[in-house]
Amino acid sequence: MPNHASFFRTLRRISVVVPASVFLTVLVFVPVAGRDSPALSGLDRLEKQIRNAIRGAEGEVGVSLLHVETGRELAVNGDTRFPMASAFKVPVLVELLYQVKEGKFGLDEEIRVGKTDQHMGSGLLSDLIAPGIVLSLRNLVNMMMLISDNSAADMLLSMVGPANINARLKTLGIEGLSVDRPCQKLIMDYLGVDYAVYGHLPLDEIRTGGAWTAEQRKAAVLAFTADPQDQSTPRAMTTLLAKIFRREIIDPASCDMILGIMRNCQTGQARIPALLPPGTPVAHKTGTIAGTVNDCGIIDLPDGRGHVVLTVWTKNFLGETEAVEAIIAEIARFAYDYFYFVDGSSEPVNP
């Protein structure tokens, strides 16, 4: 902020020794600079940058962001529903910790992993030999969130129940987000595999068919996207993450646990974190399947400039994952720069 008193004292000194025309020229210059200040542009400039980043993309992109401390928010396709993919694991964890608080489970409780608990898709559990695997509930949570392990997620989802997750979200005032299927069924539905026949078999007994043609893959992607199950609007996930950050749900210790785990996420380093300054703390969760490449999380801005909650959902992308990741990374950097340089909190905040 300029020191206006000092500025005008300087002008008074100058006016004694310079012609009046020069003095008047100096006075005219000040408001012109003020009109050009980016602080007066609001969020319009940021929205334009985001729309430019997604213009021409072969699929659809939805964005919702919130600067927690100022309450400023912006959305592009923010109320459009998108497949969450593995990002649905965030509300699974929220419900699990509610039930832990209610005394239904303990985080140190040990769970045995059987052969039929080893499911398709990402993670580590399906590469181990069962029986013989015993993990605490806490370790299943870590595997679900840190490396997006589908087997761990499906075991936890079975424990808490999708209906309980959706009921909880409604009590929290979150609309436009639903959790409906385990990862195993979600993947099988995309692949066209009969879950009723194969869903509860060991992995080595599941038959998924041969390779797809480009047209077959396109048809499968479009059919998957049209299925309303396990979808969310960008705004709904941003709302949930903001409640976690503000410690408005479960209890503060549980919210701290969620944020701590998400800050150590090992997937999606080419997404929200990719273009941010090295070392920027990001608590996030990714999701990828069937033309959907997602990331959602919370960016910590330096120098007391606050925190940005950001959700970027996508669907119907048929090209390379890297191209979609680049869009997510660019949007995250736009948001970082805007709230750090232009419109962030100037007061120190607790992380």
C-alpha positions as CSV (number, residue, x, y, z in Angstrom):
1,M,0.0,0.0,0.0
2,P,1.6,3.4,-1.0
3,N,2.3,6.0,1.7
4,H,-0.1,8.7,0.5
5,A,0.9,11.3,3.1
6,S,4.5,11.0,2.1
7,F,3.5,11.2,-1.6
8,F,1.6,14.4,-1.2
9,R,4.4,16.0,1.0
10,T,6.7,15.2,-1.9
11,L,4.3,16.9,-4.3
12,R,4.1,20.0,-2.2
13,R,7.9,20.2,-2.3
14,I,8.0,19.7,-6.0
15,S,5.3,22.3,-6.7
16,V,7.5,25.0,-5.3
17,V,10.3,24.5,-7.9
18,V,8.5,23.2,-11.0
19,P,6.0,24.7,-13.4
20,A,2.3,24.2,-12.6
21,S,1.8,22.2,-15.8
22,V,4.2,19.6,-14.7
23,F,2.6,19.4,-11.3
24,L,-0.8,18.9,-12.8
25,T,0.6,16.1,-15.0
26,V,1.8,14.3,-12.0
27,L,-1.6,14.5,-10.3
28,V,-3.4,13.1,-13.3
29,F,-1.1,10.1,-13.5
30,V,-2.1,8.6,-10.1
31,P,-5.8,7.6,-10.8
32,V,-4.9,6.2,-14.2
33,A,-2.6,3.7,-12.5
34,G,-5.4,2.8,-10.1
35,R,-7.8,2.1,-12.9
36,D,-5.3,-0.4,-14.4
37,S,-4.9,-2.3,-11.1
38,P,-5.7,-6.0,-11.4
39,A,-7.3,-5.9,-7.9
40,L,-10.3,-4.1,-9.4
41,S,-11.0,-6.8,-12.0
42,G,-12.6,-9.2,-9.5
43,L,-12.7,-12.8,-10.6
44,D,-13.5,-12.0,-14.2
45,R,-9.9,-12.3,-15.3
46,L,-9.4,-15.7,-13.6
47,E,-12.6,-17.0,-15.1
48,K,-11.4,-15.9,-18.5
49,Q,-8.1,-17.7,-18.0
50,I,-9.9,-20.9,-17.0
51,R,-12.3,-20.8,-19.9
52,N,-9.4,-20.2,-22.3
53,A,-7.7,-23.3,-20.8
54,I,-10.6,-25.6,-21.5
55,R,-11.7,-24.0,-24.8
56,G,-11.2,-26.6,-27.6
57,A,-10.8,-29.5,-25.2
58,E,-12.2,-32.7,-26.7
59,G,-14.1,-33.6,-23.6
60,E,-16.0,-31.6,-20.9
61,V,-14.4,-29.9,-17.9
62,G,-16.0,-28.6,-14.8
63,V,-14.3,-26.3,-12.2
64,S,-15.2,-25.1,-8.8
65,L,-12.9,-23.1,-6.6
66,L,-13.2,-21.3,-3.3
67,H,-10.8,-19.1,-1.5
68,V,-11.6,-20.1,2.1
69,E,-10.6,-16.9,3.9
70,T,-12.3,-14.4,1.7
71,G,-15.2,-16.6,0.6
72,R,-14.6,-15.7,-3.0
73,E,-15.7,-18.5,-5.3
74,L,-15.9,-19.2,-9.0
75,A,-17.4,-22.1,-11.0
76,V,-17.4,-23.1,-14.7
77,N,-19.9,-25.9,-15.3
78,G,-19.9,-26.1,-11.5
79,D,-23.4,-27.7,-11.2
80,T,-22.8,-30.3,-14.0
81,R,-22.5,-33.9,-12.9
82,F,-19.3,-35.8,-13.7
83,P,-18.1,-39.3,-12.8
84,M,-15.9,-39.0,-9.7
85,A,-13.8,-42.1,-10.3
86,S,-11.6,-42.7,-7.3
87,A,-12.3,-39.2,-5.9
88,F,-15.4,-40.9,-4.3
89,K,-13.0,-42.2,-1.7
90,V,-13.1,-38.9,0.1
91,P,-16.8,-39.2,1.2
92,V,-16.1,-42.9,2.0
93,L,-13.4,-41.7,4.5
94,V,-15.7,-39.0,5.9
95,E,-18.5,-41.6,6.6
96,L,-16.0,-44.1,8.1
97,L,-14.7,-41.5,10.5
98,Y,-18.2,-40.6,11.5
99,Q,-18.8,-44.2,12.3
100,V,-15.5,-44.5,14.2
101,K,-16.7,-41.6,16.3
102,E,-20.0,-43.4,16.9
103,G,-18.0,-46.4,18.2
104,K,-18.9,-48.8,15.4
105,F,-15.2,-49.3,14.4
106,G,-11.8,-48.6,15.8
107,L,-8.9,-47.4,13.5
108,D,-6.6,-50.0,15.1
109,E,-9.1,-52.8,14.4
110,E,-7.4,-55.5,12.3
111,I,-9.1,-56.7,9.1
112,R,-8.2,-59.9,7.2
113,V,-8.0,-59.6,3.4
114,G,-9.3,-62.6,1.5
115,K,-8.8,-63.6,-2.1
116,T,-12.3,-62.2,-3.0
117,D,-11.4,-58.9,-1.4
118,Q,-8.7,-58.4,-4.0
119,H,-10.3,-56.3,-6.7
120,M,-9.6,-54.9,-10.1
121,G,-7.8,-51.6,-10.7
122,S,-5.3,-49.5,-8.9
123,G,-3.4,-50.2,-5.7
124,L,-1.2,-52.8,-4.1
125,L,-3.4,-55.2,-2.2
126,S,-4.3,-57.2,-5.3
127,D,-0.6,-57.9,-5.9
128,L,-0.2,-59.6,-2.5
129,I,-0.9,-63.2,-1.7
130,A,-4.1,-63.9,0.2
131,P,-5.0,-65.4,2.6
132,G,-2.2,-64.1,4.9
133,I,-2.9,-60.3,4.8
134,V,-4.0,-58.6,7.9
135,L,-4.2,-54.8,8.0
136,S,-5.5,-52.3,10.5
137,L,-8.4,-50.1,9.5
138,R,-6.0,-47.2,9.6
139,N,-3.7,-48.9,7.1
140,L,-6.7,-49.6,4.8
141,V,-7.5,-45.9,4.9
142,N,-4.0,-45.0,4.1
143,M,-3.9,-47.4,1.1
144,M,-7.2,-46.1,-0.2
145,M,-6.2,-42.5,0.0
146,L,-2.4,-42.4,-0.6
147,I,-2.2,-44.9,-3.5
148,S,-5.9,-45.1,-4.3
149,D,-6.1,-48.8,-3.6
150,N,-9.4,-50.1,-4.9
151,S,-9.4,-53.2,-2.8
152,A,-9.0,-51.2,0.4
153,A,-11.7,-48.8,-0.8
154,D,-14.2,-51.6,-1.5
155,M,-13.6,-53.2,1.9
156,L,-14.2,-49.9,3.6
157,L,-17.2,-49.0,1.5
158,S,-18.7,-52.4,2.4
159,M,-18.2,-51.7,6.1
160,V,-19.9,-48.2,6.1
161,G,-22.5,-48.7,3.3
162,P,-23.2,-46.4,0.4
163,A,-26.7,-45.5,1.7
164,N,-25.1,-44.2,4.9
165,I,-22.7,-42.1,3.0
166,N,-25.4,-40.5,0.9
167,A,-27.6,-39.9,3.9
168,R,-24.7,-38.3,5.7
169,L,-24.0,-36.0,2.8
170,K,-27.6,-34.8,2.9
171,T,-27.4,-34.0,6.6
172,L,-24.3,-31.9,5.8
173,G,-26.2,-30.0,3.2
174,I,-24.2,-31.3,0.3
175,E,-26.3,-31.8,-2.8
176,G,-25.2,-33.3,-6.2
177,L,-22.9,-36.0,-4.9
178,S,-23.7,-39.7,-4.6
179,V,-21.7,-42.8,-3.8
180,D,-23.3,-46.0,-5.2
181,R,-21.0,-48.8,-6.2
182,P,-17.7,-50.4,-5.2
183,C,-14.7,-50.0,-7.5
184,Q,-15.1,-53.6,-8.7
185,K,-18.7,-53.0,-10.0
186,L,-17.8,-49.5,-11.4
187,I,-15.0,-51.0,-13.4
188,M,-17.0,-54.0,-14.5
189,D,-19.9,-51.8,-15.6
190,Y,-17.5,-49.8,-17.8
191,L,-15.9,-52.9,-19.3
192,G,-19.3,-54.6,-19.9
193,V,-18.6,-57.5,-17.5
194,D,-21.5,-58.9,-15.6
195,Y,-21.0,-58.1,-11.9
196,A,-23.6,-60.5,-10.8
197,V,-21.6,-63.3,-12.3
198,Y,-18.0,-62.2,-11.8
199,G,-18.1,-59.6,-9.1
200,H,-17.4,-61.9,-6.2
201,L,-14.9,-64.2,-7.8
202,P,-11.2,-64.2,-7.2
203,L,-9.3,-62.0,-9.8
204,D,-7.8,-65.0,-11.6
205,E,-11.3,-66.3,-12.4
206,I,-12.6,-63.0,-13.9
207,R,-12.8,-62.8,-17.7
208,T,-12.9,-59.3,-19.1
209,G,-12.9,-60.0,-22.9
210,G,-10.5,-58.9,-25.6
211,A,-9.1,-55.5,-26.7
212,W,-11.5,-52.8,-27.9
213,T,-11.5,-50.9,-31.2
214,A,-11.5,-47.1,-31.0
215,E,-15.2,-47.1,-31.7
216,Q,-15.9,-49.6,-29.0
217,R,-14.0,-47.7,-26.4
218,K,-15.7,-44.4,-27.4
219,A,-19.1,-46.1,-27.0
220,A,-18.1,-47.5,-23.6
221,V,-16.9,-44.1,-22.4
222,L,-20.1,-42.4,-23.4
223,A,-22.2,-45.1,-21.8
224,F,-20.2,-44.9,-18.6
225,T,-20.5,-41.1,-18.5
226,A,-24.3,-41.3,-19.0
227,D,-24.7,-43.5,-16.0
228,P,-25.7,-41.2,-13.1
229,Q,-24.1,-43.5,-10.4
230,D,-21.1,-42.3,-8.5
231,Q,-21.2,-38.8,-9.9
232,S,-20.7,-35.4,-8.4
233,T,-20.9,-31.7,-9.4
234,P,-17.6,-29.8,-8.9
235,R,-19.4,-27.5,-6.5
236,A,-20.5,-30.4,-4.3
237,M,-17.0,-31.7,-3.8
238,T,-15.6,-28.2,-3.2
239,T,-18.2,-27.8,-0.5
240,L,-17.3,-31.0,1.2
241,L,-13.6,-30.2,1.1
242,A,-14.2,-26.8,2.5
243,K,-16.2,-28.2,5.4
244,I,-13.3,-30.6,6.1
245,F,-10.8,-27.7,6.0
246,R,-12.9,-25.6,8.3
247,R,-13.3,-28.5,10.8
248,E,-17.1,-28.2,10.5
249,I,-17.8,-31.9,10.3
250,I,-17.0,-35.0,12.4
251,D,-14.6,-33.4,14.8
252,P,-11.4,-31.4,14.4
253,A,-9.1,-34.4,15.0
254,S,-10.8,-36.4,12.3
255,C,-10.6,-33.5,9.8
256,D,-6.9,-33.0,10.6
257,M,-6.4,-36.7,9.9
258,I,-8.1,-36.4,6.5
259,L,-6.1,-33.4,5.5
260,G,-2.9,-35.0,6.7
261,I,-3.5,-38.1,4.6
262,M,-4.5,-36.1,1.6
263,R,-1.3,-33.9,1.8
264,N,0.7,-37.1,1.3
265,C,-1.3,-38.3,-1.7
266,Q,1.1,-40.2,-4.1
267,T,-1.1,-40.1,-7.2
268,G,-1.7,-37.3,-9.6
269,Q,1.5,-35.3,-9.3
270,A,1.0,-34.1,-12.9
271,R,-2.4,-32.6,-11.9
272,I,-3.0,-29.9,-9.3
273,P,0.5,-29.9,-7.8
274,A,2.4,-30.0,-11.2
275,L,2.8,-26.3,-12.0
276,L,2.7,-24.9,-8.5
277,P,6.0,-23.6,-6.9
278,P,8.0,-26.5,-5.5
279,G,7.1,-27.4,-2.0
280,T,3.6,-25.9,-2.1
281,P,1.4,-28.0,0.2
282,V,-1.5,-29.6,-1.5
283,A,-4.1,-31.9,0.1
284,H,-5.8,-33.7,-2.8
285,K,-7.4,-36.9,-4.2
286,T,-7.4,-38.0,-7.8
287,G,-9.6,-40.2,-9.9
288,T,-9.2,-41.8,-13.4
289,I,-11.4,-44.0,-15.5
290,A,-13.2,-44.1,-18.8
291,G,-12.3,-40.7,-20.2
292,T,-12.5,-39.1,-16.8
293,V,-9.3,-37.6,-15.3
294,N,-10.0,-35.8,-12.0
295,D,-8.4,-34.0,-9.1
296,C,-9.7,-32.1,-6.1
297,G,-8.0,-30.7,-3.2
298,I,-6.8,-27.7,-1.1
299,I,-3.8,-25.5,-2.0
300,D,-2.0,-23.7,0.8
301,L,-0.8,-20.3,-0.3
302,P,2.3,-18.8,1.2
303,D,2.7,-15.6,3.2
304,G,-0.7,-15.8,4.9
305,R,-2.5,-15.5,1.6
306,G,-5.0,-18.2,2.6
307,H,-6.2,-21.5,1.0
308,V,-7.8,-22.4,-2.2
309,V,-10.2,-25.3,-2.5
310,L,-10.2,-26.6,-6.1
311,T,-12.2,-29.3,-7.9
312,V,-11.6,-30.1,-11.5
313,W,-13.8,-32.8,-13.0
314,T,-13.6,-34.0,-16.6
315,K,-15.5,-36.5,-18.8
316,N,-15.6,-37.9,-22.3
317,F,-11.9,-37.5,-23.1
318,L,-10.7,-40.1,-25.5
319,G,-7.1,-39.0,-26.0
320,E,-4.0,-39.1,-23.7
321,T,-4.4,-38.7,-20.0
322,E,-1.4,-36.3,-20.0
323,A,-3.3,-33.7,-22.1
324,V,-6.1,-33.6,-19.5
325,E,-3.6,-33.5,-16.6
326,A,-2.0,-30.4,-18.3
327,I,-5.4,-28.6,-18.3
328,I,-5.9,-29.4,-14.5
329,A,-2.3,-28.2,-13.7
330,E,-2.8,-25.0,-15.7
331,I,-6.1,-24.2,-13.9
332,A,-4.5,-24.8,-10.5
333,R,-1.7,-22.4,-11.3
334,F,-4.1,-19.8,-12.5
335,A,-6.0,-20.0,-9.2
336,Y,-2.7,-20.0,-7.2
337,D,-1.5,-16.8,-9.0
338,Y,-4.7,-15.0,-8.7
339,F,-5.2,-15.5,-5.0
340,Y,-1.6,-15.0,-4.1
341,F,-0.9,-11.9,-6.2
342,V,-4.3,-10.3,-6.4
343,D,-7.1,-11.3,-4.1
344,G,-5.9,-13.5,-1.2
345,S,-6.1,-12.9,2.5
346,S,-3.5,-10.5,3.9
347,E,-3.9,-11.9,7.4
348,P,-2.0,-14.9,8.7
349,V,-4.1,-18.1,8.9
350,N,-3.7,-21.4,10.6
351,P,-2.9,-24.3,8.1
